[in-house]
C-alpha cells in the first residue's frame, strides 16, 4: 500500500497574511503538518503543493518534496482538491503511483501522527473510498439561525431551538485535520467533495482542534502548544 500525503500551502492568504510560514513556537506553521506526515509509518511520500518559491524552500528544509502548482490553482477561489489531483499527476509522471492520497491542511497544527494513522486505517480496514476527521459542533444544528433584514428564522425548517439541549441531536463538522481518499476515486471524479463513495468518519475531541484562519486562532494554537511543550 502506497500513500501520498499532500500539504497544500499557497503564498496568498487574506485572513492572516503569510500564515503558512508564520513562526509558531519556533518553527513555521507549515512544518507541523510536514513533520507529522513524515513521522507516520503509513505515509510513503510527503509533498507540499505551493505557488511560492519561499514556501517550497522551507518545505524541502523540513524534509518534504515541493510541487509547484500553476497560478490558476493558487487563487482565492481555487479549490484544494484540484491541487491534490495536480500533485498526484505530477508524482505519477515521476513514476510514483499510490493507492491513497492524504490531505493535511497546514492550518491544523494540533493534529498528531495518530490522527493521521487512525484515519488511514479506518478507510482501509472498512474498505471505504474516503474518510475525514470530524468534531462535535458546539451548537446543535437545530439551534442555528438565519438572519435576513434583521429577521431571525431557524436555519433548519421546523426546528425547535428552545427545547432543552439534551433533546437535540448532536451535529458534527469536518475539522480539517485529515482527509483520506482512494487515488482511483479522486482522479475519476470531477466533483469538489473530498468525501467520495463509501465514507467513514474519525471523530476527534473538539478541545484538540484549532483551525487557523485569523490572528486569534494563531494565538490560541500558540497558547495550547506552548503549554504542551512545557509539560513535556
Secondary structure by P-SEA (a helix, b strand, c coil): cbbbbbbbbcccccccccccccccccccaaaaaaaaaaacccccbbbbbcccaaaaaaaaaabbbbbbbccccccccccaaaaaaaaaaaaaaacccccbbbbbccccccccaaaaaaaaaaaaaacccccbbbbbbccccccccccccccccccccccccccccccccccccccccbbbbcaaaaaacccccccccbbbbbccccccccccccaaaaaaaaaaaaaaaaac
